[in-house]
Structures are given as structure tokens and as C-alpha cells.
Amino acid sequence: NTTATIEIENTLSRSFNHNSGTPQGSPLSPLLYIIYTTNSMNGIPQHTEHGLFADDTALWASSNTIASLSSRLQESIDEFQSWCKSWKLKLQPTKIELIHFTIQPRRKFKNPLSVKIDDIVIKSSNSTRYLGIIIDKMLNWRNHLHHIESKIAGRISLLCFLNRAAYEPND
């Protein structure tokens, strides 16, 4: 527990106690997280690209060999993890996903792509969800389309029922 005050235009609030972080679901949480992490990618090597949206972070790299790709991703993850530790943030290895996009999606690699976070091996998966979109290693969007179709099927049935009910006279 710590005590804090807020200053707005030279006016101080009363002191209040708080724990670190922001409340889950608070409308300010995503904005404060963005401000807090704005320089989190400054140390990421140039061979790795990144995407940040609210509290979702994506890193991606390309290479001609699995060994080089693993090395590039590991170096970038280590750098990001180091930044997180210095700013009192902790990565959750169970929430981290790795996907290997390749022009040869059916090829079995002798040493498949993997990275480590806190000595936990993150192995490559066939698909992942990022910002509500299901992305698979073949980039064909089939899984995402099936998911959307299943979500809207029930809603379409409801609309059809409501449409019939609106035109049928009540007994």
C-alpha cells in the first residue's frame, strides 16, 4: 500500500492509499497502460517488428532458417522481458503464443521453432487469436470464418423467427 495525491492545474487532491496497478475493467486502465509502456519497444532489435494495441503485444520476425528465426525472436523477447522487469511488469508465459508462418506449412522441421520465457518453453501452435481475429499458420482465415459463421448462425435464426412473428397474425 502506498499513499498518493493527484495534481491538476496546481490543485492537489487529498492523499489516498492504493496498491500498484489499476483496477480491472477501469476505463482508464488501457490508456494508462499505453502511456506506461510507450517506450517498451525501444530496445527491440531492428530485425523484429512489433504491434501494440492496449495490453496486447505482438512481436514478429522473419528469417531464412529456423535457427536464425529462433535466435532473433529469443533476443527480442529477452529484451522485452528485461524492459518489463525494470518497469515492474511480469510476462505471463501461459498467455504467450508462438505461431510459425511459413511458405511450406506442411513441412516438418527437424528442430521446430520455440522460445523460452522464464525457463518455460513456448512451442509453436497452429493458430492464435490476436485482437479478435483467429490467425492460422497457413494464413488462410478458414478458422476465423468458421468462428464468425458459428457466432452469427444463432442470431440469424433469431432474426428469422422475429420476422415470421411480425408478419403472422396473433390468434
VMD Tcl script that builds the backbone (N, CA, C; Angstrom):
set m [mol new atoms 513]
animate dup $m
set s [atomselect $m all]
$s set {name element resname resid chain x y z} {
  {N N ASN 1 A 0.835 -1.188 0.000}
  {CA C ASN 1 A 0.000 0.000 0.000}
  {C C ASN 1 A 0.876 1.247 0.000}
  {N N THR 2 A 0.521 2.207 -0.824}
  {CA C THR 2 A 1.223 3.480 -0.872}
  {C C THR 2 A 0.198 4.602 -0.843}
  {N N THR 3 A 0.670 5.788 -0.517}
  {CA C THR 3 A -0.195 6.960 -0.491}
  {C C THR 3 A 0.110 7.800 -1.714}
  {N N ALA 4 A -0.912 8.367 -2.304}
  {CA C ALA 4 A -0.718 9.176 -3.500}
  {C C ALA 4 A -1.641 10.383 -3.464}
  {N N THR 5 A -1.257 11.387 -4.210}
  {CA C THR 5 A -2.123 12.542 -4.447}
  {C C THR 5 A -2.104 12.817 -5.936}
  {N N ILE 6 A -3.114 13.483 -6.398}
  {CA C ILE 6 A -3.199 13.852 -7.808}
  {C C ILE 6 A -3.177 15.366 -7.895}
  {N N GLU 7 A -2.363 15.878 -8.829}
  {CA C GLU 7 A -2.292 17.324 -9.020}
  {C C GLU 7 A -2.823 17.680 -10.396}
  {N N ILE 8 A -3.792 18.569 -10.421}
  {CA C ILE 8 A -4.345 19.068 -11.681}
  {C C ILE 8 A -4.360 20.585 -11.599}
  {N N GLU 9 A -3.645 21.231 -12.490}
  {CA C GLU 9 A -3.543 22.693 -12.548}
  {C C GLU 9 A -3.232 23.291 -11.180}
  {N N ASN 10 A -2.163 22.800 -10.564}
  {CA C ASN 10 A -1.668 23.267 -9.264}
  {C C ASN 10 A -2.617 23.029 -8.096}
  {N N THR 11 A -3.625 22.189 -8.265}
  {CA C THR 11 A -4.537 21.840 -7.178}
  {C C THR 11 A -4.302 20.384 -6.809}
  {N N LEU 12 A -3.992 20.142 -5.521}
  {CA C LEU 12 A -3.722 18.788 -5.041}
  {C C LEU 12 A -4.972 18.159 -4.451}
  {N N SER 13 A -5.157 16.877 -4.758}
  {CA C SER 13 A -6.251 16.119 -4.147}
  {C C SER 13 A -5.852 15.722 -2.735}
  {N N ARG 14 A -6.778 15.162 -1.993}
  {CA C ARG 14 A -6.459 14.578 -0.694}
  {C C ARG 14 A -5.606 13.334 -0.924}
  {N N SER 15 A -4.788 12.988 0.041}
  {CA C SER 15 A -3.979 11.765 -0.043}
  {C C SER 15 A -4.883 10.546 0.035}
  {N N PHE 16 A -4.496 9.513 -0.673}
  {CA C PHE 16 A -5.256 8.262 -0.621}
  {C C PHE 16 A -4.292 7.082 -0.749}
  {N N ASN 17 A -4.698 5.951 -0.188}
  {CA C ASN 17 A -3.896 4.729 -0.258}
  {C C ASN 17 A -4.257 3.954 -1.514}
  {N N HIS 18 A -3.272 3.283 -2.096}
  {CA C HIS 18 A -3.543 2.422 -3.255}
  {C C HIS 18 A -2.475 1.347 -3.372}
  {N N ASN 19 A -2.827 0.283 -4.062}
  {CA C ASN 19 A -1.859 -0.743 -4.439}
  {C C ASN 19 A -1.358 -0.386 -5.823}
  {N N SER 20 A -0.285 -1.014 -6.271}
  {CA C SER 20 A 0.201 -0.736 -7.620}
  {C C SER 20 A -0.799 -1.258 -8.645}
  {N N GLY 21 A -0.795 -0.657 -9.797}
  {CA C GLY 21 A -1.688 -1.091 -10.867}
  {C C GLY 21 A -2.992 -0.327 -10.871}
  {N N THR 22 A -3.846 -0.703 -11.781}
  {CA C THR 22 A -5.160 -0.076 -11.902}
  {C C THR 22 A -6.220 -1.155 -11.750}
  {N N PRO 23 A -7.418 -0.768 -11.340}
  {CA C PRO 23 A -8.473 -1.774 -11.168}
  {C C PRO 23 A -8.835 -2.450 -12.490}
  {N N GLN 24 A -9.100 -3.738 -12.425}
  {CA C GLN 24 A -9.536 -4.494 -13.599}
  {C C GLN 24 A -10.829 -3.882 -14.123}
  {N N GLY 25 A -10.892 -3.617 -15.409}
  {CA C GLY 25 A -12.109 -3.096 -16.015}
  {C C GLY 25 A -12.238 -1.588 -15.957}
  {N N SER 26 A -11.306 -0.923 -15.325}
  {CA C SER 26 A -11.371 0.533 -15.257}
  {C C SER 26 A -11.195 1.114 -16.657}
  {N N PRO 27 A -12.007 2.112 -17.033}
  {CA C PRO 27 A -11.854 2.702 -18.370}
  {C C PRO 27 A -10.500 3.382 -18.561}
  {N N LEU 28 A -9.858 3.774 -17.467}
  {CA C LEU 28 A -8.549 4.413 -17.579}
  {C C LEU 28 A -7.411 3.412 -17.739}
  {N N SER 29 A -7.627 2.165 -17.353}
  {CA C SER 29 A -6.548 1.173 -17.363}
  {C C SER 29 A -5.845 1.046 -18.712}
  {N N PRO 30 A -6.572 0.874 -19.836}
  {CA C PRO 30 A -5.863 0.746 -21.119}
  {C C PRO 30 A -5.044 1.987 -21.478}
  {N N LEU 31 A -5.603 3.171 -21.217}
  {CA C LEU 31 A -4.880 4.405 -21.533}
  {C C LEU 31 A -3.618 4.528 -20.674}
  {N N LEU 32 A -3.745 4.266 -19.388}
  {CA C LEU 32 A -2.582 4.344 -18.507}
  {C C LEU 32 A -1.530 3.302 -18.882}
  {N N TYR 33 A -1.974 2.113 -19.286}
  {CA C TYR 33 A -1.035 1.072 -19.712}
  {C C TYR 33 A -0.271 1.526 -20.962}
  {N N ILE 34 A -0.974 2.124 -21.903}
  {CA C ILE 34 A -0.328 2.609 -23.132}
  {C C ILE 34 A 0.716 3.669 -22.794}
  {N N ILE 35 A 0.350 4.605 -21.926}
  {CA C ILE 35 A 1.297 5.647 -21.527}
  {C C ILE 35 A 2.500 5.021 -20.819}
  {N N TYR 36 A 2.238 4.088 -19.930}
  {CA C TYR 36 A 3.289 3.446 -19.138}
  {C C TYR 36 A 4.250 2.649 -20.015}
  {N N THR 37 A 3.733 2.026 -21.060}
  {CA C THR 37 A 4.557 1.131 -21.888}
  {C C THR 37 A 4.972 1.746 -23.219}
  {N N THR 38 A 4.807 3.046 -23.362}
  {CA C THR 38 A 5.045 3.671 -24.662}
  {C C THR 38 A 6.450 3.432 -25.218}
  {N N ASN 39 A 7.447 3.291 -24.356}
  {CA C ASN 39 A 8.812 3.066 -24.856}
  {C C ASN 39 A 9.269 1.616 -24.715}
  {N N SER 40 A 8.335 0.699 -24.529}
  {CA C SER 40 A 8.693 -0.705 -24.292}
  {C C SER 40 A 9.400 -1.363 -25.470}
  {N N MET 41 A 9.224 -0.847 -26.658}
  {CA C MET 41 A 9.819 -1.471 -27.842}
  {C C MET 41 A 11.109 -0.786 -28.283}
  {N N ASN 42 A 11.564 0.212 -27.524}
  {CA C ASN 42 A 12.767 0.946 -27.924}
  {C C ASN 42 A 14.004 0.065 -28.030}
  {N N GLY 43 A 14.146 -0.950 -27.184}
  {CA C GLY 43 A 15.328 -1.802 -27.210}
  {C C GLY 43 A 15.203 -3.034 -28.084}
  {N N ILE 44 A 14.048 -3.215 -28.704}
  {CA C ILE 44 A 13.834 -4.396 -29.548}
  {C C ILE 44 A 14.720 -4.285 -30.788}
  {N N PRO 45 A 15.456 -5.337 -31.131}
  {CA C PRO 45 A 16.328 -5.292 -32.311}
  {C C PRO 45 A 15.562 -4.940 -33.588}
  {N N GLN 46 A 16.277 -4.331 -34.522}
  {CA C GLN 46 A 15.648 -3.868 -35.764}
  {C C GLN 46 A 15.092 -4.996 -36.611}
  {N N HIS 47 A 15.589 -6.201 -36.455}
  {CA C HIS 47 A 15.096 -7.318 -37.268}
  {C C HIS 47 A 13.739 -7.830 -36.798}
  {N N THR 48 A 13.222 -7.277 -35.712}
  {CA C THR 48 A 11.924 -7.702 -35.186}
  {C C THR 48 A 10.933 -6.552 -35.275}
  {N N GLU 49 A 9.767 -6.842 -35.799}
  {CA C GLU 49 A 8.683 -5.857 -35.860}
  {C C GLU 49 A 7.772 -6.080 -34.663}
  {N N HIS 50 A 6.904 -5.116 -34.412}
  {CA C HIS 50 A 6.005 -5.249 -33.269}
  {C C HIS 50 A 4.681 -4.544 -33.532}
  {N N GLY 51 A 3.687 -4.984 -32.787}
  {CA C GLY 51 A 2.381 -4.344 -32.807}
  {C C GLY 51 A 1.879 -4.229 -31.382}
  {N N LEU 52 A 1.417 -3.051 -31.012}
  {CA C LEU 52 A 0.883 -2.814 -29.675}
  {C C LEU 52 A -0.539 -2.295 -29.806}
  {N N PHE 53 A -1.445 -2.903 -29.084}
  {CA C PHE 53 A -2.815 -2.411 -29.023}
  {C C PHE 53 A -3.319 -2.658 -27.611}
  {N N ALA 54 A -3.560 -1.575 -26.871}
  {CA C ALA 54 A -3.936 -1.657 -25.457}
  {C C ALA 54 A -2.916 -2.544 -24.750}
  {N N ASP 55 A -3.335 -3.655 -24.143}
  {CA C ASP 55 A -2.365 -4.501 -23.439}
  {C C ASP 55 A -1.975 -5.742 -24.237}
  {N N ASP 56 A -2.261 -5.746 -25.535}
  {CA C ASP 56 A -1.831 -6.843 -26.410}
  {C C ASP 56 A -0.558 -6.430 -27.141}
  {N N THR 57 A 0.441 -7.268 -27.059}
  {CA C THR 57 A 1.715 -7.008 -27.719}
  {C C THR 57 A 2.023 -8.172 -28.643}
  {N N ALA 58 A 2.449 -7.864 -29.847}
  {CA C ALA 58 A 2.852 -8.899 -30.802}
  {C C ALA 58 A 4.250 -8.562 -31.313}
  {N N LEU 59 A 5.089 -9.565 -31.393}
  {CA C LEU 59 A 6.419 -9.443 -31.983}
  {C C LEU 59 A 6.493 -10.406 -33.148}
  {N N TRP 60 A 7.125 -10.004 -34.247}
  {CA C TRP 60 A 7.309 -10.925 -35.356}
  {C C TRP 60 A 8.628 -10.628 -36.064}
  {N N ALA 61 A 9.188 -11.682 -36.591}
  {CA C ALA 61 A 10.467 -11.588 -37.289}
  {C C ALA 61 A 10.447 -12.567 -38.449}
  {N N SER 62 A 11.363 -12.377 -39.369}
  {CA C SER 62 A 11.479 -13.319 -40.484}
  {C C SER 62 A 12.945 -13.701 -40.650}
  {N N SER 63 A 13.149 -14.858 -41.252}
  {CA C SER 63 A 14.497 -15.348 -41.483}
  {C C SER 63 A 14.442 -16.500 -42.476}
  {N N ASN 64 A 15.585 -16.835 -43.032}
  {CA C ASN 64 A 15.668 -17.953 -43.974}
  {C C ASN 64 A 15.854 -19.292 -43.277}
  {N N THR 65 A 16.236 -19.270 -41.997}
  {CA C THR 65 A 16.449 -20.524 -41.278}
  {C C THR 65 A 15.716 -20.492 -39.935}
  {N N ILE 66 A 15.330 -21.680 -39.459}
  {CA C ILE 66 A 14.661 -21.795 -38.163}
  {C C ILE 66 A 15.604 -21.344 -37.047}
  {N N ALA 67 A 16.870 -21.719 -37.128}
  {CA C ALA 67 A 17.831 -21.358 -36.082}
  {C C ALA 67 A 17.950 -19.843 -35.958}
  {N N SER 68 A 18.067 -19.177 -37.082}
  {CA C SER 68 A 18.170 -17.719 -37.073}
  {C C SER 68 A 16.879 -17.076 -36.573}
  {N N LEU 69 A 15.749 -17.625 -36.999}
  {CA C LEU 69 A 14.455 -17.096 -36.567}
  {C C LEU 69 A 14.286 -17.256 -35.058}
  {N N SER 70 A 14.601 -18.437 -34.539}
  {CA C SER 70 A 14.521 -18.669 -33.089}
  {C C SER 70 A 15.417 -17.697 -32.336}
  {N N SER 71 A 16.622 -17.511 -32.842}
  {CA C SER 71 A 17.579 -16.607 -32.205}
  {C C SER 71 A 17.063 -15.169 -32.201}
  {N N ARG 72 A 16.534 -14.726 -33.328}
  {CA C ARG 72 A 16.002 -13.360 -33.424}
  {C C ARG 72 A 14.833 -13.142 -32.470}
  {N N LEU 73 A 13.911 -14.097 -32.459}
  {CA C LEU 73 A 12.757 -13.958 -31.566}
  {C C LEU 73 A 13.184 -14.015 -30.104}
  {N N GLN 74 A 14.087 -14.932 -29.774}
  {CA C GLN 74 A 14.537 -15.049 -28.383}
  {C C GLN 74 A 15.221 -13.765 -27.929}
  {N N GLU 75 A 16.069 -13.209 -28.784}
  {CA C GLU 75 A 16.755 -11.957 -28.449}
  {C C GLU 75 A 15.739 -10.839 -28.200}
  {N N SER 76 A 14.722 -10.769 -29.028}
  {CA C SER 76 A 13.700 -9.732 -28.881}
  {C C SER 76 A 12.864 -9.946 -27.625}
  {N N ILE 77 A 12.498 -11.190 -27.365}
  {CA C ILE 77 A 11.715 -11.500 -26.163}
  {C C ILE 77 A 12.538 -11.207 -24.910}
  {N N ASP 78 A 13.811 -11.567 -24.921}
  {CA C ASP 78 A 14.673 -11.288 -23.767}
  {C C ASP 78 A 14.758 -9.786 -23.506}
  {N N GLU 79 A 14.883 -9.019 -24.562}
  {CA C GLU 79 A 14.957 -7.560 -24.431}
  {C C GLU 79 A 13.651 -6.999 -23.874}
  {N N PHE 80 A 12.535 -7.485 -24.390}
  {CA C PHE 80 A 11.225 -7.029 -23.912}
  {C C PHE 80 A 11.019 -7.443 -22.455}
  {N N GLN 81 A 11.404 -8.670 -22.129}
  {CA C GLN 81 A 11.261 -9.149 -20.754}
  {C C GLN 81 A 12.136 -8.327 -19.801}
  {N N SER 82 A 13.313 -7.964 -20.234}
  {CA C SER 82 A 14.194 -7.128 -19.419}
  {C C SER 82 A 13.550 -5.766 -19.167}
  {N N TRP 83 A 12.964 -5.190 -20.211}
  {CA C TRP 83 A 12.259 -3.911 -20.047}
  {C C TRP 83 A 11.112 -4.077 -19.049}
  {N N CYS 84 A 10.342 -5.152 -19.197}
  {CA C CYS 84 A 9.211 -5.400 -18.290}
  {C C CYS 84 A 9.679 -5.502 -16.840}
  {N N LYS 85 A 10.748 -6.237 -16.610}
  {CA C LYS 85 A 11.251 -6.397 -15.236}
  {C C LYS 85 A 11.688 -5.058 -14.654}
  {N N SER 86 A 12.360 -4.242 -15.462}
  {CA C SER 86 A 12.829 -2.956 -14.945}
  {C C SER 86 A 11.671 -2.009 -14.635}
  {N N TRP 87 A 10.524 -2.223 -15.252}
  {CA C TRP 87 A 9.346 -1.383 -15.008}
  {C C TRP 87 A 8.293 -2.112 -14.175}
  {N N LYS 88 A 8.704 -3.188 -13.507}
  {CA C LYS 88 A 7.841 -3.921 -12.568}
  {C C LYS 88 A 6.616 -4.550 -13.225}
  {N N LEU 89 A 6.774 -4.999 -14.456}
  {CA C LEU 89 A 5.723 -5.748 -15.151}
  {C C LEU 89 A 6.190 -7.189 -15.284}
  {N N LYS 90 A 5.265 -8.111 -15.260}
  {CA C LYS 90 A 5.619 -9.531 -15.365}
  {C C LYS 90 A 4.894 -10.148 -16.552}
  {N N LEU 91 A 5.660 -10.812 -17.402}
  {CA C LEU 91 A 5.056 -11.540 -18.516}
  {C C LEU 91 A 4.391 -12.801 -17.982}
  {N N GLN 92 A 3.312 -13.190 -18.599}
  {CA C GLN 92 A 2.592 -14.407 -18.223}
  {C C GLN 92 A 2.843 -15.459 -19.304}
  {N N PRO 93 A 3.815 -16.350 -19.103}
  {CA C PRO 93 A 4.137 -17.344 -20.138}
  {C C PRO 93 A 2.936 -18.165 -20.601}
  {N N THR 94 A 1.959 -18.389 -19.724}
  {CA C THR 94 A 0.788 -19.180 -20.119}
  {C C THR 94 A -0.104 -18.425 -21.104}
  {N N LYS 95 A 0.063 -17.112 -21.204}
  {CA C LYS 95 A -0.746 -16.322 -22.134}
  {C C LYS 95 A 0.008 -15.993 -23.418}
  {N N ILE 96 A 1.250 -16.436 -23.503}
  {CA C ILE 96 A 2.074 -16.124 -24.665}
  {C C ILE 96 A 1.941 -17.235 -25.689}
  {N N GLU 97 A 1.737 -16.837 -26.933}
  {CA C GLU 97 A 1.590 -17.814 -28.014}
  {C C GLU 97 A 2.618 -17.538 -29.100}
  {N N LEU 98 A 3.035 -18.593 -29.737}
  {CA C LEU 98 A 4.016 -18.531 -30.809}
  {C C LEU 98 A 3.421 -19.236 -32.012}
  {N N ILE 99 A 3.489 -18.587 -33.149}
  {CA C ILE 99 A 2.994 -19.219 -34.373}
  {C C ILE 99 A 4.047 -19.020 -35.464}
  {N N HIS 100 A 4.294 -20.071 -36.210}
  {CA C HIS 100 A 5.314 -20.059 -37.256}
  {C C HIS 100 A 4.630 -20.033 -38.617}
  {N N PHE 101 A 4.665 -18.878 -39.262}
  {CA C PHE 101 A 4.133 -18.758 -40.621}
  {C C PHE 101 A 5.238 -19.172 -41.581}
  {N N THR 102 A 4.902 -20.006 -42.531}
  {CA C THR 102 A 5.906 -20.483 -43.474}
  {C C THR 102 A 5.273 -20.712 -44.838}
  {N N ILE 103 A 6.094 -20.616 -45.878}
  {CA C ILE 103 A 5.572 -20.898 -47.217}
  {C C ILE 103 A 5.458 -22.400 -47.449}
  {N N GLN 104 A 5.972 -23.184 -46.496}
  {CA C GLN 104 A 5.863 -24.646 -46.541}
  {C C GLN 104 A 5.165 -25.124 -45.264}
  {N N PRO 105 A 3.860 -24.846 -45.119}
  {CA C PRO 105 A 3.179 -25.120 -43.852}
  {C C PRO 105 A 3.107 -26.590 -43.459}
  {N N ARG 106 A 3.202 -27.509 -44.406}
  {CA C ARG 106 A 3.098 -28.929 -44.068}
  {C C ARG 106 A 4.457 -29.572 -43.780}
  {N N ARG 107 A 5.507 -28.823 -44.013}
  {CA C ARG 107 A 6.852 -29.345 -43.788}
  {C C ARG 107 A 7.097 -29.548 -42.295}
  {N N LYS 108 A 7.662 -30.683 -41.955}
  {CA C LYS 108 A 8.045 -30.977 -40.575}
  {C C LYS 108 A 9.506 -30.568 -40.400}
  {N N PHE 109 A 9.747 -29.654 -39.498}
  {CA C PHE 109 A 11.101 -29.173 -39.266}
  {C C PHE 109 A 11.791 -30.041 -38.219}
  {N N LYS 110 A 13.074 -30.312 -38.453}
  {CA C LYS 110 A 13.854 -31.150 -37.543}
  {C C LYS 110 A 13.878 -30.535 -36.138}
  {N N ASN 111 A 14.106 -29.241 -36.062}
  {CA C ASN 111 A 14.095 -28.506 -34.794}
  {C C ASN 111 A 13.029 -27.419 -34.891}
  {N N PRO 112 A 11.796 -27.712 -34.477}
  {CA C PRO 112 A 10.722 -26.728 -34.624}
  {C C PRO 112 A 10.992 -25.453 -33.825}
  {N N LEU 113 A 10.372 -24.397 -34.255}
  {CA C LEU 113 A 10.528 -23.086 -33.638}
  {C C LEU 113 A 10.030 -23.105 -32.197}
  {N N SER 114 A 10.834 -22.564 -31.295}
  {CA C SER 114 A 10.406 -22.400 -29.907}
  {C C SER 114 A 11.239 -21.289 -29.278}
  {N N VAL 115 A 10.698 -20.690 -28.226}
  {CA C VAL 115 A 11.409 -19.671 -27.462}
  {C C VAL 115 A 11.178 -19.957 -25.979}
  {N N LYS 116 A 11.964 -19.308 -25.117}
  {CA C LYS 116 A 11.825 -19.501 -23.670}
  {C C LYS 116 A 11.499 -18.178 -22.994}
  {N N ILE 117 A 10.630 -18.277 -22.002}
  {CA C ILE 117 A 10.334 -17.144 -21.132}
  {C C ILE 117 A 10.356 -17.680 -19.708}
  {N N ASP 118 A 11.242 -17.134 -18.884}
  {CA C ASP 118 A 11.404 -17.622 -17.509}
  {C C ASP 118 A 11.620 -19.133 -17.476}
  {N N ASP 119 A 12.464 -19.643 -18.353}
  {CA C ASP 119 A 12.771 -21.074 -18.444}
  {C C ASP 119 A 11.572 -21.939 -18.811}
  {N N ILE 120 A 10.507 -21.329 -19.295}
  {CA C ILE 120 A 9.341 -22.067 -19.790}
  {C C ILE 120 A 9.396 -22.026 -21.309}
  {N N VAL 121 A 9.382 -23.194 -21.928}
  {CA C VAL 121 A 9.459 -23.276 -23.388}
  {C C VAL 121 A 8.087 -22.980 -23.985}
  {N N ILE 122 A 8.068 -22.034 -24.924}
  {CA C ILE 122 A 6.852 -21.706 -25.664}
  {C C ILE 122 A 7.005 -22.350 -27.037}
  {N N LYS 123 A 6.182 -23.347 -27.308}
  {CA C LYS 123 A 6.252 -24.048 -28.592}
  {C C LYS 123 A 5.274 -23.426 -29.577}
  {N N SER 124 A 5.563 -23.629 -30.831}
  {CA C SER 124 A 4.724 -23.090 -31.896}
  {C C SER 124 A 3.371 -23.792 -31.931}
  {N N SER 125 A 2.318 -23.016 -32.131}
  {CA C SER 125 A 0.974 -23.586 -32.250}
  {C C SER 125 A 0.467 -23.400 -33.680}
  {N N ASN 126 A -0.637 -24.053 -34.001}
  {CA C ASN 126 A -1.184 -23.978 -35.356}
  {C C ASN 126 A -1.979 -22.711 -35.612}
  {N N SER 127 A -2.537 -22.132 -34.548}
  {CA C SER 127 A -3.305 -20.901 -34.716}
  {C C SER 127 A -3.289 -20.116 -33.421}
  {N N THR 128 A -3.642 -18.851 -33.527}
  {CA C THR 128 A -3.720 -17.979 -32.362}
  {C C THR 128 A -4.791 -16.933 -32.605}
  {N N ARG 129 A -5.214 -16.306 -31.538}
  {CA C ARG 129 A -6.191 -15.222 -31.642}
  {C C ARG 129 A -5.466 -13.926 -31.287}
  {N N TYR 130 A -5.545 -12.950 -32.159}
  {CA C TYR 130 A -4.943 -11.643 -31.900}
  {C C TYR 130 A -5.951 -10.577 -32.277}
  {N N LEU 131 A -6.297 -9.740 -31.309}
  {CA C LEU 131 A -7.271 -8.665 -31.497}
  {C C LEU 131 A -8.581 -9.184 -32.068}
  {N N GLY 132 A -9.001 -10.357 -31.608}
  {CA C GLY 132 A -10.283 -10.921 -32.014}
  {C C GLY 132 A -10.261 -11.688 -33.319}
  {N N ILE 133 A -9.122 -11.763 -33.964}
  {CA C ILE 133 A -9.011 -12.470 -35.243}
  {C C ILE 133 A -8.232 -13.760 -35.023}
  {N N ILE 134 A -8.758 -14.854 -35.536}
  {CA C ILE 134 A -8.055 -16.135 -35.448}
  {C C ILE 134 A -7.133 -16.237 -36.658}
  {N N ILE 135 A -5.842 -16.347 -36.379}
  {CA C ILE 135 A -4.824 -16.415 -37.432}
  {C C ILE 135 A -4.202 -17.800 -37.378}
  {N N ASP 136 A -4.164 -18.487 -38.519}
  {CA C ASP 136 A -3.515 -19.801 -38.517}
  {C C ASP 136 A -2.201 -19.723 -39.278}
  {N N LYS 137 A -1.394 -20.770 -39.122}
  {CA C LYS 137 A -0.044 -20.744 -39.686}
  {C C LYS 137 A -0.027 -20.721 -41.211}
  {N N MET 138 A -1.172 -21.042 -41.841}
  {CA C MET 138 A -1.237 -21.030 -43.298}
  {C C MET 138 A -1.822 -19.716 -43.826}
  {N N LEU 139 A -2.269 -18.851 -42.920}
  {CA C LEU 139 A -2.864 -17.557 -43.273}
  {C C LEU 139 A -4.009 -17.699 -44.269}
  {N N ASN 140 A -4.861 -18.713 -44.061}
  {CA C ASN 140 A -5.977 -18.880 -44.993}
  {C C ASN 140 A -7.310 -18.411 -44.409}
  {N N TRP 141 A -7.351 -18.031 -43.136}
  {CA C TRP 141 A -8.510 -17.430 -42.469}
  {C C TRP 141 A -9.698 -18.371 -42.326}
  {N N ARG 142 A -9.554 -19.639 -42.689}
  {CA C ARG 142 A -10.661 -20.592 -42.609}
  {C C ARG 142 A -11.201 -20.714 -41.180}
  {N N ASN 143 A -10.310 -20.854 -40.193}
  {CA C ASN 143 A -10.740 -20.976 -38.796}
  {C C ASN 143 A -11.506 -19.745 -38.337}
  {N N HIS 144 A -11.031 -18.573 -38.737}
  {CA C HIS 144 A -11.709 -17.340 -38.336}
  {C C HIS 144 A -13.100 -17.258 -38.960}
  {N N LEU 145 A -13.202 -17.614 -40.227}
  {CA C LEU 145 A -14.506 -17.569 -40.898}
  {C C LEU 145 A -15.484 -18.558 -40.274}
  {N N HIS 146 A -15.028 -19.763 -39.934}
  {CA C HIS 146 A -15.897 -20.742 -39.262}
  {C C HIS 146 A -16.374 -20.201 -37.915}
  {N N HIS 147 A -15.494 -19.550 -37.198}
  {CA C HIS 147 A -15.853 -18.973 -35.901}
  {C C HIS 147 A -16.926 -17.891 -36.071}
  {N N ILE 148 A -16.738 -17.016 -37.032}
  {CA C ILE 148 A -17.717 -15.946 -37.293}
  {C C ILE 148 A -19.046 -16.550 -37.732}
  {N N GLU 149 A -18.995 -17.548 -38.622}
  {CA C GLU 149 A -20.231 -18.200 -39.080}
  {C C GLU 149 A -20.999 -18.803 -37.911}
  {N N SER 150 A -20.299 -19.458 -36.994}
  {CA C SER 150 A -20.995 -20.077 -35.858}
  {C C SER 150 A -21.578 -19.023 -34.925}
  {N N LYS 151 A -20.902 -17.875 -34.803}
  {CA C LYS 151 A -21.427 -16.810 -33.951}
  {C C LYS 151 A -22.697 -16.194 -34.531}
  {N N ILE 152 A -22.740 -16.032 -35.848}
  {CA C ILE 152 A -23.897 -15.346 -36.430}
  {C C ILE 152 A -25.053 -16.290 -36.745}
  {N N ALA 153 A -24.818 -17.591 -36.796}
  {CA C ALA 153 A -25.888 -18.536 -37.135}
  {C C ALA 153 A -27.063 -18.414 -36.173}
  {N N GLY 154 A -26.788 -18.358 -34.888}
  {CA C GLY 154 A -27.853 -18.227 -33.900}
  {C C GLY 154 A -28.589 -16.910 -34.020}
  {N N ARG 155 A -27.876 -15.863 -34.329}
  {CA C ARG 155 A -28.502 -14.543 -34.473}
  {C C ARG 155 A -29.382 -14.475 -35.714}
  {N N ILE 156 A -28.949 -15.137 -36.776}
  {CA C ILE 156 A -29.770 -15.172 -37.993}
  {C C ILE 156 A -31.055 -15.947 -37.730}
  {N N SER 157 A -30.957 -17.058 -37.011}
  {CA C SER 157 A -32.160 -17.833 -36.665}
  {C C SER 157 A -33.130 -16.983 -35.855}
  {N N LEU 158 A -32.608 -16.221 -34.917}
  {CA C LEU 158 A -33.460 -15.350 -34.106}
  {C C LEU 158 A -34.133 -14.294 -34.974}
  {N N LEU 159 A -33.398 -13.706 -35.900}
  {CA C LEU 159 A -33.983 -12.704 -36.800}
  {C C LEU 159 A -35.079 -13.316 -37.669}
  {N N CYS 160 A -34.861 -14.534 -38.163}
  {CA C CYS 160 A -35.886 -15.208 -38.972}
  {C C CYS 160 A -37.142 -15.444 -38.143}
  {N N PHE 161 A -36.962 -15.879 -36.895}
  {CA C PHE 161 A -38.108 -16.098 -36.013}
  {C C PHE 161 A -38.857 -14.789 -35.774}
  {N N LEU 162 A -38.133 -13.732 -35.490}
  {CA C LEU 162 A -38.771 -12.433 -35.242}
  {C C LEU 162 A -39.473 -11.916 -36.491}
  {N N ASN 163 A -38.896 -12.171 -37.643}
  {CA C ASN 163 A -39.504 -11.745 -38.901}
  {C C ASN 163 A -40.833 -12.466 -39.118}
  {N N ARG 164 A -40.858 -13.797 -38.882}
  {CA C ARG 164 A -42.107 -14.562 -39.021}
  {C C ARG 164 A -43.145 -14.084 -38.016}
  {N N ALA 165 A -42.705 -13.850 -36.786}
  {CA C ALA 165 A -43.633 -13.429 -35.731}
  {C C ALA 165 A -44.244 -12.069 -36.051}
  {N N ALA 166 A -43.494 -11.208 -36.721}
  {CA C ALA 166 A -44.002 -9.869 -37.038}
  {C C ALA 166 A -45.079 -9.923 -38.115}
  {N N TYR 167 A -45.027 -10.900 -39.015}
  {CA C TYR 167 A -45.987 -10.971 -40.118}
  {C C TYR 167 A -47.155 -11.906 -39.854}
  {N N GLU 168 A -47.031 -12.792 -38.877}
  {CA C GLU 168 A -48.125 -13.724 -38.600}
  {C C GLU 168 A -49.103 -13.081 -37.624}
  {N N PRO 169 A -50.380 -13.121 -37.936}
  {CA C PRO 169 A -51.367 -12.526 -37.023}
  {C C PRO 169 A -51.449 -13.337 -35.735}
  {N N ASN 170 A -51.714 -12.641 -34.648}
  {CA C ASN 170 A -51.892 -13.319 -33.355}
  {C C ASN 170 A -53.249 -13.988 -33.317}
  {N N ASP 171 A -53.319 -15.155 -32.700}
  {CA C ASP 171 A -54.603 -15.864 -32.583}
  {C C ASP 171 A -55.429 -15.295 -31.469}
}
mol reanalyze $m
mol bondsrecalc $m
mol representation Tube
mol addrep $m
